[in-house]
Amino acid sequence: MRASRLLSILLLLQTRGRMTAEALSREMEVSVRTIYRDVESLSAAGIPVYGDRGPAGGYQLLDGYRTRLTGMTPDEAESLFLAGMPGPAAELGLGTVLAAAQLKLLAALPPELRSHAGRISERFHLDAPSWFREGEKLPHLAAVAGAVWNQRLLHIHYQRWRGEVTRTVEPLGLVLKAGIWYLVAQCEGQDRTYRVSRILEMETLAERFERPDVFDLAEFWDTWSVQFEQRLYRHEVTLRLSPRGFELLPYFFNPAAARSAQLSAGPPDADGWVQVNLPIESIEYCHFELLRLGPEAEILAPPEVRERMQASVMSLAGIYQAERAELVRG
């Protein structure tokens, strides 16, 4: 345990530069006194680590000192290869970089860890996109990623649902969600999201911007995702479902909406049917989705959805009755 901590301290100093004993103690989740002892042990082992006193002081390694990658556990080595996603990396223009990095990592690992890590790509494959979805054309993704990394302003021509717009944005990060790339950017003082495949034209400007120190991409995305679902599902329908229809909810509808409906279920009636409230995106089009439940569901409210469903069912019945009459006459 202590050997692993000593290595972690060494790698922290190597990657981050000067760090105070307090900062190291927070990273290692140990006391400051323990950090003092660990640094002394590193120094006694010949590691060129030294400390400066004062407000701007801290520990750091002698300039130019680097350590080889050692002390890695089998689980750690395997996790690094499992985390590598060739598809997204290639989309970002980093496919060859990822391959080179994995090759160097394998070369640096001891033989016993090398065999463990090498088996990961043989036995696990990550396929991010959803089923039945063609890969989106992403001609601007690599350039967007470059602007994110280099903190360059982007001038984009973007396709929204209601038409095309032109914006100058500060790109803060990229998110891959269910095989779809999203750009998180600040525009006119507000944090917004843009689907990268809908960027029609773009130009990376020479002007740089200052990334907000307090911005956390993962935290923003979690909050935005919840708010997006709440905005998306603004209406609801009341359904009477058979036992089979109740079971089919998670297969036919958004998981969050299906879960909300199942949690709203009342006690079953004499026939085993239950009443639920299902969140929906739109009153105008939800009856098309509800048609998938067929005779396993009855719409109770709102009346306009029930009327639309009735009209659709009568139209379908008319089509098949006409076909049947034609066959009988034939």
C-alpha positions as CSV (number, residue, x, y, z in Angstrom):
1,M,0.0,0.0,0.0
2,R,2.8,2.4,1.0
3,A,4.8,1.5,-2.1
4,S,1.8,2.3,-4.3
5,R,1.4,5.7,-2.5
6,L,5.0,6.6,-3.0
7,L,4.7,5.8,-6.7
8,S,1.6,7.9,-6.9
9,I,3.3,10.9,-5.3
10,L,6.2,10.6,-7.7
11,L,3.9,10.5,-10.7
12,L,1.9,13.5,-9.4
13,L,5.0,15.5,-9.1
14,Q,6.2,14.4,-12.5
15,T,2.9,15.4,-14.2
16,R,1.8,18.4,-12.3
17,G,5.1,20.0,-11.2
18,R,5.3,21.8,-7.8
19,M,2.7,20.7,-5.2
20,T,2.4,21.5,-1.6
21,A,2.3,18.9,1.2
22,E,-1.4,19.9,1.8
23,A,-2.3,19.3,-1.9
24,L,-0.5,15.9,-1.9
25,S,-2.3,14.9,1.3
26,R,-5.7,15.7,-0.3
27,E,-4.8,13.7,-3.4
28,M,-3.6,10.7,-1.3
29,E,-6.2,11.0,1.4
30,V,-3.6,10.8,4.1
31,S,-2.2,13.3,6.7
32,V,0.3,16.0,5.9
33,R,2.7,14.3,8.4
34,T,2.5,11.1,6.3
35,I,3.4,13.1,3.2
36,Y,6.5,14.5,4.9
37,R,7.6,10.9,5.7
38,D,6.8,9.7,2.2
39,V,8.8,12.5,0.6
40,E,11.8,11.7,2.9
41,S,11.6,8.1,1.8
42,L,11.6,9.1,-1.9
43,S,14.6,11.3,-1.3
44,A,16.4,8.5,0.6
45,A,15.7,6.1,-2.3
46,G,17.6,8.5,-4.7
47,I,14.6,10.3,-6.2
48,P,15.7,14.0,-6.8
49,V,12.8,15.6,-5.0
50,Y,13.2,18.8,-3.0
51,G,11.0,21.2,-1.2
52,D,10.9,25.0,-0.9
53,R,9.4,26.9,2.1
54,G,7.1,29.9,2.0
55,P,3.7,30.7,0.4
56,A,4.9,29.8,-3.1
57,G,6.8,26.7,-1.8
58,G,6.1,23.0,-2.2
59,Y,7.7,19.8,-3.4
60,Q,9.0,19.2,-6.9
61,L,11.3,17.0,-8.9
62,L,14.7,18.1,-10.3
63,D,14.2,19.6,-13.8
64,G,14.4,16.9,-16.5
65,Y,13.9,13.9,-14.2
66,R,11.5,11.3,-15.5
67,T,10.6,7.9,-14.2
68,R,9.6,4.9,-16.3
69,L,6.0,3.5,-16.0
70,T,6.3,1.0,-13.2
71,G,4.2,-0.2,-10.3
72,M,1.0,-0.6,-12.3
73,T,-1.4,-3.3,-11.2
74,P,-2.9,-5.8,-13.6
75,D,-6.4,-4.2,-13.1
76,E,-5.0,-0.7,-13.9
77,A,-3.2,-1.9,-17.0
78,E,-6.3,-3.7,-18.3
79,S,-8.6,-0.7,-17.6
80,L,-6.4,1.6,-19.7
81,F,-6.9,-0.7,-22.7
82,L,-10.6,-1.1,-22.0
83,A,-11.0,2.7,-21.9
84,G,-9.6,3.1,-25.4
85,M,-12.4,3.5,-28.0
86,P,-11.0,3.2,-31.5
87,G,-14.2,4.5,-33.2
88,P,-14.6,7.8,-31.4
89,A,-10.8,8.3,-31.4
90,A,-10.7,7.9,-35.2
91,E,-13.6,10.4,-35.5
92,L,-11.6,12.9,-33.6
93,G,-8.6,12.3,-35.8
94,L,-6.7,10.5,-33.1
95,G,-6.9,6.9,-34.3
96,T,-3.2,6.6,-35.1
97,V,-2.3,8.5,-31.9
98,L,-4.3,6.0,-29.8
99,A,-2.7,3.1,-31.5
100,A,0.8,4.5,-30.9
101,A,0.0,5.3,-27.3
102,Q,-1.2,1.7,-26.6
103,L,1.9,0.3,-28.3
104,K,4.2,2.4,-26.1
105,L,2.2,1.4,-23.0
106,L,2.6,-2.2,-23.9
107,A,6.3,-1.8,-24.4
108,A,6.7,-0.1,-21.0
109,L,4.8,-2.7,-19.1
110,P,6.5,-5.7,-17.5
111,P,5.9,-9.0,-19.4
112,E,3.4,-10.4,-16.8
113,L,1.2,-7.2,-17.2
114,R,1.7,-7.1,-20.9
115,S,0.0,-10.4,-21.4
116,H,-3.0,-9.4,-19.3
117,A,-3.5,-6.0,-21.0
118,G,-3.1,-7.5,-24.5
119,R,-6.1,-9.9,-23.9
120,I,-8.5,-7.0,-23.3
121,S,-8.7,-6.0,-27.1
122,E,-9.2,-9.7,-27.9
123,R,-12.1,-10.2,-25.5
124,F,-13.9,-6.9,-25.2
125,H,-15.2,-4.6,-27.9
126,L,-16.9,-1.2,-27.3
127,D,-19.5,-0.2,-29.9
128,A,-21.0,3.2,-28.8
129,P,-23.7,3.9,-31.4
130,S,-27.3,2.7,-30.9
131,W,-28.8,-0.1,-32.9
132,F,-30.4,0.7,-36.4
133,R,-28.6,4.0,-36.7
134,E,-26.2,5.0,-39.5
135,G,-23.1,6.7,-38.5
136,E,-23.5,10.5,-38.8
137,K,-21.4,12.4,-41.2
138,L,-18.9,14.5,-39.1
139,P,-16.7,16.5,-41.5
140,H,-16.1,19.2,-38.9
141,L,-15.5,17.1,-35.8
142,A,-11.7,17.1,-35.9
143,A,-11.6,20.9,-36.4
144,V,-14.1,21.4,-33.5
145,A,-12.0,19.2,-31.3
146,G,-8.9,21.3,-32.2
147,A,-10.7,24.5,-31.3
148,V,-11.8,23.0,-28.0
149,W,-8.3,22.0,-27.2
150,N,-6.6,25.2,-28.3
151,Q,-9.4,27.5,-26.9
152,R,-10.1,29.2,-30.3
153,L,-13.4,30.9,-31.1
154,L,-15.6,29.1,-33.6
155,H,-17.8,30.8,-36.2
156,I,-20.5,28.2,-37.1
157,H,-23.4,28.0,-39.5
158,Y,-25.8,25.6,-37.8
159,Q,-29.0,23.8,-38.7
160,R,-31.6,24.1,-36.0
161,W,-35.1,22.5,-36.1
162,R,-36.6,25.9,-37.0
163,G,-34.0,27.0,-39.6
164,E,-30.4,27.9,-40.0
165,V,-28.5,30.3,-37.8
166,T,-25.0,31.7,-37.6
167,R,-23.2,31.9,-34.3
168,T,-19.7,32.7,-32.9
169,V,-19.1,30.4,-29.9
170,E,-16.5,29.6,-27.3
171,P,-16.1,25.8,-27.5
172,L,-15.8,24.3,-24.0
173,G,-16.0,20.6,-24.6
174,L,-17.2,17.6,-26.6
175,V,-19.6,14.9,-25.4
176,L,-20.3,11.6,-27.0
177,K,-23.8,10.4,-26.1
178,A,-25.2,7.2,-27.5
179,G,-23.0,7.5,-30.6
180,I,-23.9,11.2,-31.2
181,W,-21.3,14.0,-30.7
182,Y,-22.4,17.2,-29.0
183,L,-20.4,20.5,-28.7
184,V,-20.8,22.3,-25.4
185,A,-20.0,26.0,-26.0
186,Q,-20.7,29.4,-24.5
187,C,-22.6,31.8,-26.7
188,E,-23.6,35.3,-25.7
189,G,-22.8,34.5,-22.0
190,Q,-24.9,31.3,-22.0
191,D,-23.8,27.6,-22.0
192,R,-25.4,25.8,-24.9
193,T,-25.2,22.5,-26.8
194,Y,-24.9,21.9,-30.5
195,R,-25.1,18.6,-32.4
196,V,-21.9,18.4,-34.3
197,S,-23.4,16.7,-37.3
198,R,-25.7,19.8,-37.8
199,I,-22.8,22.2,-38.2
200,L,-23.1,23.1,-41.9
201,E,-20.1,25.3,-42.2
202,M,-17.5,26.5,-39.7
203,E,-14.4,28.6,-39.3
204,T,-11.8,28.5,-36.6
205,L,-10.9,32.0,-35.7
206,A,-7.5,33.3,-34.6
207,E,-8.9,34.8,-31.5
208,R,-8.6,32.9,-28.3
209,F,-10.9,32.9,-25.3
210,E,-10.4,32.2,-21.6
211,R,-12.0,29.0,-20.4
212,P,-14.0,29.6,-17.2
213,D,-12.1,28.1,-14.3
214,V,-15.3,27.0,-12.6
215,F,-16.8,25.2,-15.6
216,D,-17.0,21.4,-15.2
217,L,-18.0,19.6,-18.4
218,A,-19.3,16.4,-16.7
219,E,-21.3,18.3,-14.2
220,F,-22.8,20.6,-16.8
221,W,-23.8,17.6,-19.0
222,D,-25.5,15.8,-16.2
223,T,-27.5,18.9,-15.3
224,W,-28.3,19.7,-18.9
225,S,-29.4,16.1,-19.6
226,V,-32.0,16.1,-16.8
227,Q,-33.3,19.5,-17.9
228,F,-33.5,18.4,-21.5
229,E,-35.6,15.4,-20.7
230,Q,-37.9,17.6,-18.6
231,R,-38.3,20.1,-21.4
232,L,-38.8,17.3,-24.0
233,Y,-41.6,15.5,-22.1
234,R,-43.9,18.3,-21.3
235,H,-47.2,16.5,-21.7
236,E,-48.6,13.2,-20.6
237,V,-51.3,10.7,-21.5
238,T,-53.4,8.5,-19.2
239,L,-53.5,4.9,-20.3
240,R,-55.2,1.7,-19.3
241,L,-52.8,-1.1,-19.9
242,S,-53.1,-4.8,-20.0
243,P,-50.4,-6.9,-18.1
244,R,-48.7,-7.4,-21.5
245,G,-48.9,-3.7,-22.3
246,F,-47.4,-2.8,-19.0
247,E,-44.4,-5.1,-19.7
248,L,-43.9,-3.6,-23.1
249,L,-43.5,0.0,-21.9
250,P,-39.6,-0.1,-21.5
251,Y,-39.3,-1.6,-25.0
252,F,-41.4,0.9,-26.9
253,F,-40.7,4.2,-25.1
254,N,-37.9,6.3,-23.6
255,P,-36.6,4.5,-20.5
256,A,-37.1,7.5,-18.3
257,A,-40.7,8.0,-19.5
258,A,-41.5,4.3,-19.2
259,R,-40.1,4.2,-15.7
260,S,-42.2,7.2,-14.7
261,A,-45.3,5.5,-16.1
262,Q,-44.7,2.3,-14.3
263,L,-44.1,4.1,-11.0
264,S,-47.5,5.9,-11.5
265,A,-49.4,2.7,-11.9
266,G,-52.5,2.2,-9.8
267,P,-53.8,-1.1,-8.5
268,P,-54.9,-3.7,-11.2
269,D,-58.6,-4.1,-11.9
270,A,-60.5,-7.3,-12.1
271,D,-59.0,-8.1,-15.5
272,G,-55.4,-7.2,-14.4
273,W,-55.3,-3.9,-16.3
274,V,-53.7,-0.9,-14.6
275,Q,-53.9,2.9,-15.2
276,V,-50.7,4.8,-15.8
277,N,-49.6,8.3,-16.7
278,L,-47.0,8.3,-19.6
279,P,-44.9,11.4,-20.3
280,I,-44.8,12.3,-24.0
281,E,-43.1,14.8,-26.2
282,S,-46.1,15.9,-28.3
283,I,-49.9,15.7,-28.3
284,E,-49.9,15.8,-32.1
285,Y,-47.7,12.8,-32.8
286,C,-47.8,10.6,-29.7
287,H,-50.7,8.4,-31.0
288,F,-48.3,7.1,-33.7
289,E,-46.1,5.7,-30.9
290,L,-49.1,4.5,-28.9
291,L,-50.3,2.5,-31.9
292,R,-47.4,0.1,-31.2
293,L,-49.1,-1.1,-28.1
294,G,-52.1,-2.2,-30.2
295,P,-55.0,-3.8,-28.2
296,E,-52.8,-3.9,-25.1
297,A,-53.6,-0.2,-24.3
298,E,-56.6,2.1,-24.1
299,I,-56.1,5.9,-24.1
300,L,-58.2,7.6,-21.4
301,A,-57.0,11.2,-21.6
302,P,-56.5,13.7,-23.0
303,P,-59.5,13.6,-25.3
304,E,-57.7,14.9,-28.4
305,V,-55.2,12.0,-28.3
306,R,-58.0,9.5,-27.9
307,E,-59.8,11.1,-30.9
308,R,-56.6,10.9,-33.0
309,M,-56.2,7.3,-32.1
310,Q,-59.8,6.5,-32.9
311,A,-59.4,8.2,-36.3
312,S,-56.2,6.3,-37.1
313,V,-57.7,2.9,-36.1
314,M,-60.8,3.6,-38.2
315,S,-58.6,4.6,-41.2
316,L,-56.6,1.4,-40.8
317,A,-59.7,-0.7,-40.5
318,G,-61.1,0.9,-43.7
319,I,-58.0,0.0,-45.6
320,Y,-58.0,-3.6,-44.6
321,Q,-61.8,-4.0,-45.0
322,A,-61.5,-2.6,-48.6
323,E,-58.7,-5.1,-49.3
324,R,-60.7,-7.9,-47.9
325,A,-63.8,-6.9,-50.0
326,E,-61.6,-6.8,-53.1
327,L,-60.4,-10.3,-52.4
328,V,-63.9,-11.6,-51.9
329,R,-65.1,-10.0,-55.1
330,G,-62.0,-11.4,-56.9
